Amino acid sequence: MSADKKTISILEERRAQVLEVGEGTTGTLACERHSVAGAVSQRACVFCGSRVVLYPIADALHIVHGPVGCAVYTWDIRGSLSSGPELHRNSFSTDLREMDVIYGGEKKLRTCLLELINHYHPKAAFVYATCIVGIIGDDIDGVCRKVAAETGIPVLPVHSEGFKGTKKDGYRAACDALSRIIGTGDTSDVSPHSINILGEFNLAGEAWIIREYYERMGIQVVSTMTGDGRIDEISRAHGAKLNVVQCSGSMTSLAKRLKEDYGIPFIRVSYFGIEDMAKALYDVADFFPDAPEIMDRARTLVTEEVSALLPALEPMRRDLAGKKAAIYVGGAFKAFSLIKALRLLDMKVVLAGSQTGGPEDYEQLREMCDPGTVLVDDANPVELSKFIVEKGVDLFIGGVKERPMAYKLGVAFCDHNHERKIALAGFVGMLNFAREVHLSVTSPVWRFAPRFAAAESGDRP
Ligand code: SF4
């Protein structure tokens, strides 16, 4: 790929999804569109969207009804740590082949389900429909219903045929499946000061950090959806008094449904960075005015954590001051917190984009970002590379698909997505994040990158 900005341009059909923030910029950034064919979007498919949301439920069977490739592609895609069972770490597939496509795969699905349920005794089973299942028209609802009746556990179809929309449609299909479990459990011992944590996937232990904060405040966490998830906890989620939604792209539809069906209100939070983490605790405490001691405990917790954290950040902040960062994440809400956290480290954000942001998200991003910052929806590698080179980025924050791009361009990288192994949520997460960023940006390896050679010769791109 050429790094010469003069040779890279935006596809005509993509122009409305790219915008440079400027003084008095008006107009909206186009978003929530299907990816442009040939643009090689960074987005995953509908099925992958469902899989990443449901995958952390550790005591359930996850079976991918389709060719083996769909299952392999998403196998162990997230850290999704479990404090108990690890059934989710297996990737089961019906391995549909040519004859199944011709004669149908329902029989094979039933056989696989019965065999796996008898062998592993899961609490529930999720059956993911892939592209080919949508094409051949297998009745997975019918198979799931019959196997559920035979085995006595919930067997839930997930309508996630890869071609039928964007990754966001996969989130909705996952939320549909979750809503069929919620409401089936006993809520008699649920506290009047209780919450569900939605949109936290415990990639590297974050759900444990957040849960511990809320428990220190005297809040009961009924369920976490879906990090370190358990079917029994999810079945009782309708007993909680408040839903606290982090990954808004994936879980807002479920929160809205729980509001309609059970009258449970929801708030949007982020657990990333000092400011947003503290707000997430205070907002929950605010919701329970009948228990002022919850707010008192929240204040004590925040004071203790922040006073330990700030001095530890200071030396890294000095080294990072003025460095430029590019952010490309799944949901736009995460980008807001990243911008604030990078500002705390005295860094400047020059590119911010997401796979699934909505119009309100991008409007907020535009208000937050400095003039000259590029905003981009549903980007592709060519666009991201172009802006990284043009803006002279020092740090790229993204996921597995963005990492090789950064390294090829000789840019420091921080994984803020599914595959990371270090917890980045909470106050301790902010310290981990700063360390990651600092280590990568100040690494001596970048002096060998071609862009520095170009800079030294006075030709920095
Ligand atoms: S696009 Fe279709 S075939 Fe490809 S991984 Fe997704 S579900 Fe499977």
Residues whose N, C-alpha, C, O or C-beta is under 5 A from the ligand:
A	BS01	SF4	C45 F47 C70 T130 C131 S160 E161 G162
